[in-house]
Structures are given as C-alpha cells and as structure tokens.
Amino acid sequence: MYRLFVIAALLALLYYLLRRTLRKLGQNELQAKSRERKESGKQMIQDPVCRVFVPRENAVSETIGGQTYFFCSRNCAIAFQKQLSA
C-alpha cells in the first residue's frame, strides 16, 4: 500500500517538474523572439543592386515573387525589378 503512495508522490513530483521546465522553455522562446524583433531594426541589410549596406528600419522593402527584398532607395528597387523582368 505504501508503494502506491510513494509512486503517486513521485509521479506528482515528476509532473510538477516537467510542467515547470516546459513553462520556462516557453518563456525563454518568447523573450528570444521579442529580442529578435527589437534587434531586427538595428540589422544592416545589403542592397542587391548597388551593394550598399543600409539599416533595415530605413530600407525600402519590396515583395517580388513572394520574397521580400530590401533596397537603399526606390530607384534601386525599380532597377532590380527591371533586371528580373529582362
């Protein structure tokens, strides 16, 4: 009879520890994602046309063919679209 109580207590302890670990992992992932979002504005992006690096927050973004490209100016975005269509 005592064995059942010991086994039940061990299972309860295992459940508690597992649940606590999974919660911490979830919180760590959320914190990492929020840090990534904050840092994404500070990231430097290279323009595919003139090869200039610009901050991602200041770059001109265009979605072409389902993919997002970043450019230093509107003129580079237009030139890139012309290169793709040629």
Secondary structure, DSSP 8 states (H G I E B T S, - for coil): -HHHHHHHHHHHHHHHHHHHHHHHHHHHHHHHHHHHHHHHTT-EEE-TTT--EEEGGGSEEEEETTEEEEESSHHHHHHHHHHHH-
